[in-house]
């Protein structure tokens, strides 16, 4: 049961929403791109997605429902499990007797309808709805789960005895292990992890204080309070995480690092654990690394225009070095994975040495650094060059030895990708010289340097505004506004006669779906191409400022300029750009 193109054509022509010529054009595009013709009309803004779905519902004789503002009873919502609701875009929203009304995007999904009918023992009444309605209902699952998590924490915490109360000596490892495997503690730690994954957190911070334990999640690069645990559970939670990570239970004075995995039907995560002794106990930070995440394209991570072309051109070179720079947590490794996804073709041998391995990539030989047994970046890289690689990725250049080996690998016929901790692209050059790498070797191997930061994306619902004089005056402290205006005109974001006060920017707007107005992140970049003039400056050991000025003369856009472009496009906000760039 589906809407045929001719049925849709007749309906749209009768309603005078399209012309015959527009239908033919859309039909040609649909045939070439393998899209549904209705989706082509939506993409061309001839009709809205909601109008299209309402028309399809009318033609098929299926009622249309709008659930964007509807609160569904928890008992009804739970009839369809969340994984099924997410993967099949189907939600239960109303139950009367033995009848269950379900909203869905695909009325042809008879297998899912039959599955729900069998598991619920109810008569299923399908209704068509919009993707936004489905999204709204899926958020209600999240709120229901959050409430459940809170109840689990409160309930289970009451049944936990502290290590001190039991009279166990802190060095008694076997007894500590028994406590760590008690059901209440298992449930609390499992709950913390599930909740963090649901919230899209990259890190979990468990911080003991004098009277309580604060749990915080890092979401889109910003730490947020998630929940408060009673102090009584502190030692038990630490013990449970140590058991999972195979760490020493009776060691409380020294830092420890470990890892473990969590797996469910709809996700697989590798959890990297760091435990640090602090005044009120032991602080835990867990980094959540999705094992099912796929590498993004260079366009998806935020590269655009000439910067994108420069990177793509350098990736085609068989030898040389590409460096990605920036502080911890700015997405450097993600950028390297995006590059390797392009390079990962039949006929090449790609080898990596990483800490940690964040994503598993097919047909790439990935090695995990392990300093405890002497496997460092330097020793790993020394072994990699004997593995007949075409492309080498070194997770980070941290010391003189690794820098020298990476440069040597680039000199001897390999393409080398790596990262450095510097604040700007030009800052990578003096950093390499500080590592005792000869300037002539840098100039003959280094092809391109990317510097980057991650900014939060604005949600679709956002507030427009234009600059006032005080704001312009304040921005002059951070950037060349004349250059920004020139770039806006080159990018055709404004007309040639317009001024900065005419540019429309956007601010975050709080909504039900986006409480702080942001969701997800994207990169802002500066891409420094090592041209002949830059090579001359490297050999002369010019400082970072001189290299930066020359690169800008040759057309390099700085991170702040790239950020302003993305702000004018409504992708992020000026405040967010300044937050990540201004030190």
Backbone torsions as a table, in degrees:
resi	resn	phi	psi	omega
1	UNK	NA	102.9	179.1
2	UNK	-145.1	161.6	-179.8
3	UNK	-82.8	120.9	177.7
4	UNK	-79.2	149.6	-180.0
5	UNK	-53.7	-37.7	-178.0
6	UNK	-69.2	-33.3	176.4
7	UNK	-65.2	-43.9	179.2
8	UNK	-65.3	-40.5	179.2
9	UNK	-58.5	-49.4	-178.3
10	UNK	-59.5	-42.9	-178.6
11	UNK	-64.2	-47.3	-177.1
12	UNK	-67.2	-38.3	179.0
13	UNK	-68.3	-41.3	178.3
14	UNK	-61.8	-37.9	-179.2
15	UNK	-82.0	-3.5	-179.6
16	UNK	58.2	36.9	178.4
17	UNK	-90.4	-23.0	176.3
18	UNK	-139.3	167.1	174.3
19	UNK	-105.3	168.1	177.6
20	UNK	-59.1	-41.4	-179.2
21	UNK	-63.7	-40.8	178.8
22	UNK	-64.9	-35.8	178.3
23	UNK	-65.7	-44.3	-179.4
24	UNK	-62.4	-41.9	179.3
25	UNK	-62.9	-44.2	179.5
26	UNK	-64.9	-37.0	179.1
27	UNK	-63.3	-41.3	178.4
28	UNK	-63.4	-44.2	179.7
29	UNK	-63.5	-42.1	-179.3
30	UNK	-61.9	-41.3	179.5
31	UNK	-66.7	-38.8	-178.4
32	UNK	-72.8	-38.5	-173.3
33	UNK	-100.3	-0.8	-179.9
34	UNK	61.0	34.4	176.3
35	UNK	-98.8	163.1	169.5
36	UNK	-74.0	144.3	-175.9
37	UNK	-63.4	-33.9	177.5
38	UNK	-61.9	-38.3	179.1
39	UNK	-65.8	-31.9	177.4
40	UNK	-66.6	-42.9	177.7
41	UNK	-59.1	-40.1	179.7
42	UNK	-66.3	-45.7	-178.5
43	UNK	-63.4	-29.0	178.4
44	UNK	-88.9	5.5	177.9
45	UNK	60.9	27.1	175.6
46	UNK	-77.9	-33.9	174.2
47	UNK	-141.9	160.2	176.9
48	UNK	-86.1	163.0	179.5
49	UNK	-62.6	-38.7	179.5
50	UNK	-64.4	-41.6	178.2
51	UNK	-61.7	-41.6	179.8
52	UNK	-61.0	-46.7	-177.5
53	UNK	-66.6	-37.3	177.4
54	UNK	-63.6	-40.1	177.8
55	UNK	-63.9	-44.8	179.9
56	UNK	-62.0	-40.5	178.9
57	UNK	-62.3	-42.2	-179.7
58	UNK	-64.3	-46.3	-178.6
59	UNK	-63.0	-41.1	-177.7
60	UNK	-80.7	-13.7	-178.3
61	UNK	75.8	27.5	178.5
62	UNK	-108.5	131.1	179.9
63	UNK	-60.9	145.4	175.9
64	UNK	-100.6	139.7	177.0
65	UNK	-129.9	143.8	175.1
66	UNK	-112.5	113.4	-175.5
67	UNK	-107.7	12.8	-173.4
68	UNK	-60.6	-31.9	-177.9
69	UNK	-115.2	14.4	-175.1
70	UNK	-96.5	131.3	175.4
71	UNK	-95.1	121.6	-175.8
72	UNK	-99.1	139.8	178.7
73	UNK	-62.0	139.2	-177.2
74	UNK	-57.3	-39.8	-177.7
75	UNK	-62.9	-36.5	179.4
76	UNK	-74.0	-44.6	-178.0
77	UNK	-57.7	-41.3	-174.1
78	UNK	-74.3	-8.0	178.9
79	UNK	-60.6	-37.2	174.6
80	UNK	-103.4	116.2	-179.6
81	UNK	-58.9	147.3	-176.5
82	UNK	-56.0	-43.9	179.5
83	UNK	-57.8	-38.6	177.8
84	UNK	-67.8	-43.3	180.0
85	UNK	-59.4	-44.1	-178.1
86	UNK	-69.2	-47.1	-173.8
87	UNK	-74.0	-26.3	-177.1
88	UNK	-113.4	3.5	179.1
89	UNK	50.7	56.1	179.0
90	UNK	-142.3	132.6	-178.6
91	UNK	-136.7	145.2	174.6
92	UNK	-87.4	134.4	-178.5
93	UNK	-131.3	-13.9	179.8
94	UNK	-154.1	137.6	179.1
95	UNK	-131.9	126.8	175.9
96	UNK	-129.9	110.5	-177.8
97	UNK	61.3	-121.8	-179.9
98	UNK	-95.9	6.5	-180.0
99	UNK	-98.6	131.1	177.4
100	UNK	-121.1	117.2	176.6
101	UNK	-86.4	128.7	179.6
102	UNK	-122.6	137.6	176.5
103	UNK	-98.9	136.3	-176.5
104	UNK	-149.1	166.3	178.0
105	UNK	-98.2	-24.5	-176.2
106	UNK	-125.7	99.3	-178.8
107	UNK	-69.7	-9.3	178.4
108	UNK	-84.1	-5.8	-178.1
109	UNK	-77.6	68.7	-175.0
110	UNK	-69.5	-29.6	-179.5
111	UNK	-62.5	-44.3	179.6
112	UNK	-67.0	-40.5	178.0
113	UNK	-59.4	-43.0	-179.5
114	UNK	-66.4	-39.1	178.9
115	UNK	-61.9	-46.0	-179.2
116	UNK	-66.1	-37.0	178.8
117	UNK	-60.8	-44.2	-178.3
118	UNK	-69.6	-44.0	-175.8
119	UNK	-73.8	-27.3	-177.3
120	UNK	-99.8	-16.7	-175.2
121	UNK	56.2	40.7	178.6
122	UNK	-126.6	160.5	174.9
123	UNK	-84.9	124.4	-173.2
124	UNK	-93.3	126.5	177.8
125	UNK	-113.5	102.1	-176.9
126	UNK	-71.8	143.5	174.3
127	UNK	-134.2	143.3	176.8
128	UNK	-86.9	144.5	177.7
129	UNK	-146.9	-177.1	-178.2
130	UNK	-98.8	158.9	174.8
131	UNK	-57.5	-34.6	179.1
132	UNK	-64.5	-37.9	177.1
133	UNK	-63.4	-44.7	178.7
134	UNK	-60.7	-44.4	-179.8
135	UNK	-59.0	-42.2	-180.0
136	UNK	-62.2	-42.3	-178.7
137	UNK	-69.9	-36.9	178.2
138	UNK	-62.1	-32.7	175.7
139	UNK	-65.4	-31.6	178.2
140	UNK	-67.3	-32.6	172.9
141	UNK	-58.0	-44.0	-177.6
142	UNK	-60.5	-45.5	-178.3
143	UNK	-65.7	-37.3	177.9
144	UNK	-63.9	-43.5	179.4
145	UNK	-64.7	-40.5	178.9
146	UNK	-57.8	-44.4	179.2
147	UNK	-63.0	-41.2	178.9
148	UNK	-63.2	-42.3	179.9
149	UNK	-60.2	-44.0	178.7
150	UNK	-59.2	-41.7	-180.0
151	UNK	-66.9	-40.8	179.5
152	UNK	-60.7	-46.5	-178.8
153	UNK	-58.7	-49.5	-178.1
154	UNK	-61.8	-45.8	-175.7
155	UNK	-66.1	-48.8	-174.5
156	UNK	-71.7	-32.9	-177.7
157	UNK	-61.1	-30.5	-178.5
158	UNK	-65.6	-28.6	-175.5
159	UNK	-92.0	8.9	-176.4
160	UNK	-102.0	130.8	173.4
161	UNK	-97.2	141.0	178.7
162	UNK	-76.7	161.8	178.6
163	UNK	-60.4	-37.8	-178.0
164	UNK	-65.0	-42.6	-176.8
165	UNK	-64.3	-33.0	-176.4
166	UNK	-78.4	-12.1	179.3
167	UNK	76.7	16.4	-178.8
168	UNK	-79.9	136.5	174.4
169	UNK	-67.7	139.8	-177.2
170	UNK	-60.8	-20.6	-178.5
171	UNK	-89.9	-3.3	-178.3
172	UNK	-80.9	91.8	-172.1
173	UNK	-65.1	-39.8	-177.2
174	UNK	-64.2	-42.8	179.5
175	UNK	-67.0	-39.9	177.3
176	UNK	-61.0	-38.2	-179.8
177	UNK	-65.0	-39.2	178.2
178	UNK	-61.9	-44.4	179.0
179	UNK	-61.4	-42.1	-177.5
180	UNK	-63.6	-21.4	-177.3
181	UNK	-104.3	11.5	173.9
182	UNK	-66.9	143.8	-174.5
183	UNK	-56.2	-43.8	-179.9
184	UNK	-59.0	-41.7	179.7
185	UNK	-66.9	-40.4	178.1
186	UNK	-58.6	-44.8	-178.5
187	UNK	-65.6	-40.5	-179.2
188	UNK	-63.2	-48.0	-178.8
189	UNK	-65.9	-42.2	177.1
190	UNK	-59.6	-40.2	-179.8
191	UNK	-64.5	-44.9	178.4
192	UNK	-57.9	-42.9	-178.3
193	UNK	-68.5	-45.1	-179.4
194	UNK	-62.4	-44.0	-179.7
195	UNK	-62.1	-42.1	-179.9
196	UNK	-63.5	-42.3	179.4
197	UNK	-64.8	-41.3	178.0
198	UNK	-61.2	-37.1	-178.1
199	UNK	-83.3	1.1	-178.7
200	UNK	65.2	33.3	-178.9
201	UNK	-74.5	145.8	175.0
202	UNK	-95.2	-23.9	-178.6
203	UNK	-144.4	148.9	172.3
204	UNK	-117.7	127.8	176.2
205	UNK	-110.2	122.3	176.0
206	UNK	-112.8	109.6	-167.5
207	UNK	-120.1	111.8	179.2
208	UNK	-77.2	138.0	172.1
209	UNK	-122.2	-174.5	-175.8
210	UNK	-62.2	-39.9	-172.0
211	UNK	-113.6	-13.8	-175.2
212	UNK	-155.1	178.4	176.2
213	UNK	-120.7	121.9	-178.9
214	UNK	-95.8	128.8	175.2
215	UNK	-108.3	125.7	179.0
216	UNK	-125.3	145.8	176.1
217	UNK	-113.7	139.2	171.1
218	UNK	-93.9	113.4	-178.4
219	UNK	-121.2	124.6	-176.7
220	UNK	53.1	38.5	174.8
221	UNK	83.6	-2.0	-177.4
222	UNK	-118.4	131.7	178.8
223	UNK	-77.3	132.5	179.2
224	UNK	-132.0	141.1	175.2
225	UNK	-64.1	132.0	-179.6
226	UNK	-107.1	-48.6	179.2
227	UNK	-163.2	164.1	177.1
228	UNK	-113.6	129.0	176.3
229	UNK	-107.2	149.3	176.1
230	UNK	-66.2	148.8	-178.4
231	UNK	-58.4	-27.9	-177.0
232	UNK	-61.4	-24.3	-176.8
233	UNK	-90.4	-6.6	-171.0
234	UNK	-55.3	-56.5	-176.2
235	UNK	-64.9	-34.8	179.3
236	UNK	-67.3	-42.2	179.1
237	UNK	-63.5	-42.9	178.3
238	UNK	-60.7	-45.3	-179.9
239	UNK	-61.7	-42.2	-179.2
240	UNK	-62.3	-43.8	-178.8
241	UNK	-69.2	-33.9	175.9
242	UNK	-65.6	-38.9	177.8
243	UNK	-62.4	-48.0	179.7
244	UNK	-59.7	-36.1	-175.1
245	UNK	-91.6	1.2	-179.5
246	UNK	59.3	45.9	179.4
247	UNK	-106.4	169.5	-179.0
248	UNK	-73.7	118.9	-178.6
249	UNK	-71.7	-30.3	-174.9
250	UNK	-95.1	10.2	177.1
251	UNK	-101.1	114.4	-177.2
252	UNK	-122.1	-2.4	-174.3
253	UNK	-103.4	-19.3	-176.8
254	UNK	-115.1	150.6	174.4
255	UNK	-64.8	149.2	176.0
256	UNK	-136.7	147.3	177.5
257	UNK	-127.1	140.0	177.7
258	UNK	-158.5	-171.4	177.8
259	UNK	-157.8	158.1	174.0
260	UNK	-153.3	174.4	-177.9
261	UNK	-121.2	147.7	169.4
262	UNK	-125.3	142.6	-175.4
263	UNK	-142.1	136.4	174.6
264	UNK	-139.0	-177.4	-177.8
265	UNK	-58.6	-40.1	-172.8
266	UNK	-110.7	9.3	175.6
267	UNK	-158.9	156.2	172.1
268	UNK	-137.8	125.6	-178.9
269	UNK	-129.3	140.8	168.4
270	UNK	-99.4	127.5	-176.7
271	UNK	-108.5	118.1	177.4
272	UNK	-95.5	127.0	-171.2
273	UNK	-113.5	134.1	172.5
274	UNK	-127.7	125.7	-179.7
275	UNK	-117.6	128.1	-176.3
276	UNK	-129.1	127.3	175.9
277	UNK	-66.6	130.3	175.3
278	UNK	-128.2	177.8	-172.4
279	UNK	-57.8	-39.8	-174.5
280	UNK	-100.7	16.6	179.3
281	UNK	143.6	-135.6	178.5
282	UNK	-125.4	126.4	178.1
283	UNK	-90.8	138.7	-179.9
284	UNK	-118.5	133.8	169.1
285	UNK	-122.8	125.6	178.9
286	UNK	-115.6	123.4	175.7
287	UNK	-93.0	125.9	-177.3
288	UNK	-97.7	117.0	-178.3
289	UNK	-117.5	113.4	-178.2
290	UNK	-72.6	127.8	178.9
291	UNK	-85.4	-10.4	-179.9
292	UNK	-101.7	-3.1	-179.7
293	UNK	-66.9	144.5	179.1
294	UNK	-108.2	151.0	177.6
295	UNK	-63.4	138.6	178.4
296	UNK	-86.4	161.1	174.8
297	UNK	-78.0	164.5	178.6
298	UNK	-61.4	-35.1	178.1
299	UNK	-67.5	-39.8	-179.0
300	UNK	-65.9	-31.9	179.9
301	UNK	-81.4	-9.0	172.4
302	UNK	118.0	0.3	176.7
303	UNK	-74.5	143.0	-175.2
304	UNK	-154.0	164.0	171.9
305	UNK	56.5	-139.4	-176.9
306	UNK	-63.7	-34.5	178.6
307	UNK	-60.6	-43.6	178.7
308	UNK	-63.5	-45.5	179.6
309	UNK	-61.4	-41.2	179.3
310	UNK	-59.9	-46.7	-179.8
311	UNK	-64.7	-45.9	-179.2
312	UNK	-60.7	-41.4	180.0
313	UNK	-64.0	-39.7	-179.1
314	UNK	-73.7	-26.5	176.3
315	UNK	-70.4	-19.6	178.3
316	UNK	-79.7	-14.1	-179.8
317	UNK	-73.7	138.8	-178.2
318	UNK	-76.4	-22.9	-179.1
319	UNK	-135.0	165.0	178.8
320	UNK	122.7	-170.2	-177.7
321	UNK	-137.0	136.7	174.2
322	UNK	-120.0	126.6	-179.7
323	UNK	-113.5	141.8	173.6
324	UNK	-118.1	127.4	-175.2
325	UNK	-121.6	160.7	178.5
326	UNK	149.6	170.4	179.4
327	UNK	-73.9	173.1	177.1
328	UNK	-59.6	137.0	175.6
329	UNK	81.1	17.0	-178.7
330	UNK	-99.5	7.9	174.3
331	UNK	91.5	18.4	-178.2
332	UNK	-60.5	-45.7	-177.7
333	UNK	-64.6	-38.3	177.9
334	UNK	-60.5	-39.7	178.1
335	UNK	-64.1	-41.7	178.1
336	UNK	-63.1	-40.3	178.1
337	UNK	-64.0	-37.2	177.7
338	UNK	-63.3	-39.0	177.6
339	UNK	-66.7	-43.3	-179.3
340	UNK	-65.6	-31.3	177.2
341	UNK	-61.1	-37.4	177.6
342	UNK	-70.9	-40.7	-175.5
343	UNK	-78.5	-16.4	-173.4
344	UNK	-78.9	80.0	179.8
345	UNK	-123.2	164.2	177.2
346	UNK	-60.3	141.6	176.5
347	UNK	99.6	-3.5	176.9
348	UNK	-123.4	150.3	176.8
349	UNK	-110.5	111.1	179.3
350	UNK	-105.7	126.4	178.2
351	UNK	-124.1	141.4	-179.7
352	UNK	-130.0	154.6	167.7
353	UNK	-130.5	118.0	-166.7
354	UNK	-134.5	159.9	174.9
355	UNK	-151.6	95.6	-1.0
356	UNK	-93.8	177.8	169.3
357	UNK	-79.0	107.2	-173.4
358	UNK	-82.3	-38.1	177.9
359	UNK	-132.3	137.7	173.9
360	UNK	-82.0	130.9	-178.0
361	UNK	-120.8	128.3	-179.4
362	UNK	-64.0	144.4	175.6
363	UNK	65.2	16.3	175.2
364	UNK	-119.4	132.8	-177.7
365	UNK	-88.4	103.6	-173.7
366	UNK	-106.2	127.6	-179.0
367	UNK	-114.1	131.6	180.0
368	UNK	-92.0	127.1	175.6
369	UNK	-63.3	139.4	176.8
370	UNK	-144.9	85.9	-176.2
371	UNK	-59.2	-26.9	-178.4
372	UNK	-59.0	-31.8	-179.6
373	UNK	-108.9	13.4	175.8
374	UNK	87.6	7.4	178.4
375	UNK	-91.0	91.1	-179.9
376	UNK	-100.9	177.2	175.1
377	UNK	-58.0	-42.3	-176.9
378	UNK	-66.4	-49.1	-178.8
379	UNK	-67.5	-36.8	177.2
380	UNK	-63.4	-44.1	-179.9
381	UNK	-65.0	-38.1	178.9
382	UNK	-61.3	-37.8	178.6
383	UNK	-74.6	-36.9	-178.3
384	UNK	-57.9	-40.7	-175.8
385	UNK	-66.5	-15.1	176.4
386	UNK	-92.5	3.5	-179.4
387	UNK	-98.2	18.0	179.8
388	UNK	52.2	52.1	-179.8
389	UNK	-83.3	153.2	168.7
390	UNK	-95.4	-38.0	-177.0
391	UNK	-129.7	134.2	-179.9
392	UNK	-122.4	132.2	173.3
393	UNK	-116.2	121.3	177.1
394	UNK	-107.4	118.0	-174.6
395	UNK	-51.3	-38.8	-179.7
396	UNK	-161.3	136.9	171.6
397	UNK	-91.7	108.7	-173.7
398	UNK	-107.9	-23.4	-172.6
399	UNK	-144.1	174.2	-177.1
400	UNK	-58.7	-42.1	-176.0
401	UNK	-64.6	-46.8	179.8
402	UNK	-63.2	-42.0	179.6
403	UNK	-60.3	-46.0	-179.5
404	UNK	-63.2	-42.8	180.0
405	UNK	-66.3	-39.7	179.6
406	UNK	-64.5	-44.1	178.7
407	UNK	-62.9	-42.4	180.0
408	UNK	-63.6	-39.0	178.6
409	UNK	-63.6	-40.3	178.2
410	UNK	-66.1	-34.1	179.9
411	UNK	-70.6	-29.3	-173.0
412	UNK	-100.1	28.7	168.9
413	UNK	96.7	25.2	177.6
414	UNK	-120.6	154.2	168.7
415	UNK	-94.4	120.9	-176.0
416	UNK	-112.8	129.6	175.2
417	UNK	-114.4	135.4	178.4
418	UNK	-159.2	178.7	-179.8
419	UNK	-128.1	156.1	175.5
420	UNK	-136.6	148.6	176.0
421	UNK	-90.9	86.3	172.5
422	UNK	-134.7	157.7	-173.9
423	UNK	-82.2	-20.4	-178.7
424	UNK	-138.9	166.6	178.6
425	UNK	-64.2	-44.8	-178.1
426	UNK	-66.5	-26.4	179.9
427	UNK	-67.3	-15.8	179.3
428	UNK	-67.6	-30.1	-174.7
429	UNK	-69.6	-54.7	175.5
430	UNK	-61.7	-28.6	178.0
431	UNK	-64.0	-42.5	178.1
432	UNK	-66.8	-37.7	178.0
433	UNK	-65.4	-38.0	175.4
434	UNK	-61.2	-28.5	179.1
435	UNK	-84.0	13.7	175.5
436	UNK	70.6	23.5	173.9
437	UNK	-85.4	130.6	-178.1
438	UNK	-64.4	134.6	-179.6
439	UNK	-54.6	-37.8	-178.1
440	UNK	-67.7	-28.7	176.9
441	UNK	-72.9	-38.7	177.2
442	UNK	-61.7	-47.9	-176.0
443	UNK	-65.5	-28.0	-177.0
444	UNK	-90.6	-10.7	-178.9
445	UNK	-115.4	-34.8	-173.6
446	UNK	-77.8	126.7	-177.8
447	UNK	-102.9	-44.0	-175.8
448	UNK	-153.9	146.1	177.4
449	UNK	-125.6	128.1	174.3
450	UNK	-106.8	134.1	167.7
451	UNK	-113.0	144.1	-175.7
452	UNK	-149.9	160.1	169.1
453	UNK	-139.2	163.2	175.1
454	UNK	-109.6	128.5	175.4
455	UNK	-113.7	150.2	178.6
456	UNK	-75.6	143.0	177.5
457	UNK	-82.6	139.5	172.7
458	UNK	-72.3	145.5	174.6
459	UNK	-72.1	161.7	-179.5
460	UNK	-55.2	-35.3	178.3
461	UNK	-86.7	109.4	-175.9
462	UNK	-144.2	165.3	-174.1
463	UNK	-105.4	129.3	179.1
464	UNK	-84.5	149.9	172.7
465	UNK	-161.7	164.9	174.5
466	UNK	-123.8	157.8	-176.8
467	UNK	-69.2	139.7	169.5
468	UNK	-101.7	167.3	-175.0
469	UNK	-56.6	-45.2	179.9
470	UNK	-60.2	-37.1	179.3
471	UNK	-66.7	-41.4	179.1
472	UNK	-62.7	-42.8	180.0
473	UNK	-61.8	-41.4	-179.9
474	UNK	-67.1	-39.3	-177.8
475	UNK	-67.6	-25.4	179.8
476	UNK	-61.3	-21.0	177.6
477	UNK	-68.5	-26.3	-171.1
478	UNK	-106.6	-22.4	-175.0
479	UNK	-156.6	165.2	177.7
480	UNK	-84.4	100.8	-175.0
481	UNK	-69.0	-28.1	176.1
482	UNK	-64.0	-40.8	177.8
483	UNK	-66.5	-40.5	178.3
484	UNK	-59.7	-44.8	-179.9
485	UNK	-62.6	-42.1	178.3
486	UNK	-60.8	-42.5	179.9
487	UNK	-65.2	-41.0	177.8
488	UNK	-58.5	-38.6	179.2
489	UNK	-70.5	-40.1	177.8
490	UNK	-63.2	-36.9	-179.2
491	UNK	-82.3	-2.1	-179.5
492	UNK	60.5	33.2	174.5
493	UNK	-81.1	-22.5	173.0
494	UNK	-138.7	165.7	178.8
495	UNK	-78.8	155.9	-176.5
496	UNK	-54.7	-33.0	-176.3
497	UNK	-85.4	-7.7	-175.7
498	UNK	-80.4	159.5	179.0
499	UNK	-116.5	177.9	-174.6
500	UNK	-60.6	-32.7	180.0
501	UNK	-66.9	-15.7	179.6
502	UNK	-86.2	-13.7	-176.4
503	UNK	-74.9	131.6	178.1
504	UNK	-89.9	124.1	174.4
505	UNK	-113.6	177.6	-175.0
506	UNK	-134.4	145.3	175.9
507	UNK	-116.2	155.1	175.8
508	UNK	-65.6	144.2	177.4
509	UNK	-127.8	123.4	-177.9
510	UNK	-67.5	136.5	176.6
511	UNK	-144.3	176.3	-178.6
512	UNK	-62.6	-41.5	-178.8
513	UNK	-77.3	-31.4	-176.2
514	UNK	-128.4	87.5	-175.5
515	UNK	-57.1	-37.2	-179.8
516	UNK	-104.3	7.3	175.6
517	UNK	83.9	0.6	179.3
518	UNK	-125.8	149.2	172.8
519	UNK	-156.7	123.3	-178.3
520	UNK	83.2	171.2	-179.7
521	UNK	-137.0	160.5	177.3
522	UNK	-144.1	154.4	-177.9
523	UNK	-86.1	149.4	165.3
524	UNK	-118.6	141.1	-165.3
525	UNK	-134.5	157.1	158.1
526	UNK	-130.6	134.5	-174.8
527	UNK	-120.1	111.2	-176.8
528	UNK	-99.3	112.4	177.7
529	UNK	-86.8	129.2	-177.8
530	UNK	-81.6	87.6	-179.6
531	UNK	-83.6	179.2	179.9
532	UNK	-60.6	-41.5	-179.9
533	UNK	-67.1	-37.5	177.2
534	UNK	-66.2	-39.1	178.2
535	UNK	-59.9	-41.0	178.8
536	UNK	-62.1	-41.3	178.5
537	UNK	-64.8	-37.0	179.1
538	UNK	-63.4	-45.8	-179.0
539	UNK	-62.6	-33.9	178.0
540	UNK	-80.3	-0.8	-177.9
541	UNK	57.7	44.1	177.0
542	UNK	-65.0	152.4	-179.9
543	UNK	-78.4	172.6	-174.5
544	UNK	-61.5	-37.3	-179.0
545	UNK	-63.1	-42.4	179.4
546	UNK	-64.0	-42.4	179.0
547	UNK	-64.8	-42.7	179.7
548	UNK	-59.2	-47.7	-179.2
549	UNK	-61.5	-42.0	179.6
550	UNK	-65.6	-42.0	179.9
551	UNK	-63.0	-39.5	178.2
552	UNK	-67.2	-36.7	175.2
553	UNK	-60.2	-34.5	-177.8
554	UNK	-86.5	6.2	172.2
555	UNK	105.7	5.7	178.5
556	UNK	-69.2	130.2	174.6
557	UNK	-90.8	132.5	-178.7
558	UNK	-77.8	167.5	179.1
559	UNK	-59.9	-40.2	-177.9
560	UNK	-67.1	-34.9	177.5
561	UNK	-67.9	-42.6	177.1
562	UNK	-62.9	-38.2	178.0
563	UNK	-64.5	-41.9	178.7
564	UNK	-63.7	-37.9	178.0
565	UNK	-62.3	-46.1	-179.2
566	UNK	-66.9	-30.6	176.9
567	UNK	-68.9	-42.1	178.9
568	UNK	-68.3	-24.2	177.4
569	UNK	-84.0	-4.0	179.0
570	UNK	82.8	12.1	-179.1
571	UNK	-78.6	-40.3	179.5
572	UNK	-140.7	-172.3	-179.6
573	UNK	-115.3	157.9	176.7
574	UNK	-60.1	-40.4	-179.8
575	UNK	-59.1	-39.5	-179.4
576	UNK	-68.8	-39.8	178.2
577	UNK	-61.7	-47.1	-179.5
578	UNK	-66.8	-34.1	-179.7
579	UNK	-59.8	-40.9	-174.3
580	UNK	-89.5	-17.5	-175.5
581	UNK	-101.1	-41.5	-174.5
582	UNK	-75.5	114.0	-179.4
583	UNK	-80.7	NA	NA
